[in-house]
């Protein structure tokens, strides 16, 4: 689609089976559409139906009043105050992850980078959002990620299918998905049961829930806003979104910097200067001082956003730019295309973290370009977990570049790293080998 926009301009039409779709690559028009949610544009009816069929129609797929009720609870759980109170748990998960990578480095073990990062992210989400320390980082058994990882590829398959074949014919892949969803559902039921027991044992939590799951359950008890199905759907949604997107962004970051020696040296110097004798950030204020690390993360998300494509649907007839759009038109918003345009960013195809640093020299991250590069979306439906995601990425990046060097990074077949879009965009499988950095805190 980005290639079609290069050829035909910022607005173009194409067909996907019986569906006619309008492609939009103009960042200004995209930002306008995103701000016009949920009244002017919505998640597509197809996406909402597929999520509903799978039993995971949480805040991501919901529309209208259902979205408003869920969004209010989810946003409150990820506000700055809650993140501050959650931070000690994040430190504990990072400490375990540091120990794991230390062992890999000492043994010279090559490991699957994305799979390992997903251990970290799912532990963080389960702890911070659901109040449970599932500790997949140190587990030797099959983890919930094994089953979560099967959902997004099948979602993509169904969303792009020319017709909903699975409603009449269950192929082997569909039956496998059912089995994985059954395991995830049992795990989610255990999380919900544990949260209900906490609420029974500590009635004061109903007035001040300590995590997202408790807040969802209290909202469900207090009225008709949230059903038990809404609670379950949002638990699965948070596990999926929190695991996949942040892990993929970190994998892209490591891929983009591993052969850029000046960038690696500066990341190491900043981590050593900010962390001192610590192996990873142990205070929230420390994270905010990692300015160059944050700039590298912003630059990674500009070049390799995990959501380079958003599919919207017009609720009523409207105009997008100069294009008249009928009611129910499906719109493919190309979120990355403007960020790769030389008219918006100089040397747009190059990895240059410095572009995100303020020109004043005070080291703070600039907002320049944020209206073009929108990795978390924009408007009322901007990603509710963006602050947590940025915090996780800074924690892992600082820990990595303070203590390790990247001895090798390769694909299993030895070829170049490719972009894979299975609902979110990930790098093709990466195998990494770490070595201890001079002065590492082992």
Secondary structure, DSSP 8 states (H G I E B T S, - for coil): -HHHHHHH-SEEEEEETTEEEEEE--HHHHHHHHHTBTTTEEE-HHHHHHHHHHT---TTT--HHHHHHHHHHHHHHTSHHHHHHHHHHHHHHHHHHHHHHHHHHHHT-EEEHHHHHHHHHHHHHHHHHHS-----SS--S--THHHHHHHHHHHHHHHHSSS-GGGT---HHHHHHHHHHHHHHHHHHHHHHHHHHHHHH-GGGGTS-SSHHHHHHHHHHHSSSS-HHHHHHHHHHHHHHHHHHHHHHHHHHHHHHTT-HHHHHHHHHHHHHHHTT-SS--SHHHHHT-HHHHHHHHHHHHHS-TT-EEEEEESS-EEETTEEE-TT-EEEEETTGGGG-TTTSTTTTS--GGGGB-TTSS--B--TTTTT--TT--GGGS-TTHHHHHHHHHHHHHHHHHHEEEEEEE-TTSS---EEESSSEEES--EEEEEE-TT---
